[in-house]
Amino acid sequence: MGVLKIEEDAKAAFEVLEQGGTCILPMDVGYAFLGGTDDSIMHIFKTKKRANSKYNAVIGNMGHHKAMHKVSSRGAEIVQAITDDYDLPLGVIAPCNLENPLIRAINPDLYHRSTVNDTLAMLTNAGKFHAAITGLIYQAGKLVFGSSANVSTTGTRFKVEDIQDEVKDAADLIIDYGPVKYSHQGMSSTLLNVETLEVVRFGCCYENIAAILHRHFDITLPARPPS
């Protein structure tokens, strides 16, 4: 018997999300503030004081990625290499599959707030809890959107006690697993457009990701800019 009740906690979170609530949940790259309905996502947006120029992301598993993203064979191989072969988290950015029912069901305002030129960011392979909750979401044919659990522009939070009170108070459920796996790196996920190879965010495990692309695909990504 493990000390964490991941499956049980994921089911509890899924029920809250399905009923229109919001959750703060542990991902390996930081705590995420998530909702599954238009109203809950707007509630998150307003609570975080998020600028209209900031976009939502989807949390998803490989089922979501393969259904909702339209990628080349090279793009698919890049995602598999990073998330499966090397078991690293990745914010996958790729063109939307506009024929997919999940994409088509997103209302126009939320689609506008969550895509850039018909590309969608999706957090993939972000730990055991991420796998459990996205599995339930995928099985139900649902989508969950959100972003980091913080007031906008104040930085990713890696422990629940570091999340601002107004954000915690706005969540219907908080799952607290203590410091997340990559808290020592002090940054959220790397965001990579796997088709254009544009690095949208130099985040967690970036140097590892760049090394994978160089070694296996003969692709040289730019060095992380100095902080």
Secondary structure, 3 states (H helix, E strand, C coil): CCCCCHHHHHHHHHHHHHCCCEEEEEECCEEEEEECCHHHHHHHHHHCCCCCCCCCEEECCHHHHHHHECCCHHHHHHHHHHHHHCCCCEEEEEEECCCCHHHHCCCHHHHHHHEECCEEEEEECCCHHHHHHHHHHHHCCCCCEEEECCCCCCCCCCCHHHCCHHHHHCCCEECCCCCCCCHHHCCCECEEECCCCCEEECCECHHHHHHHHHHHHCCCCCCCCCC
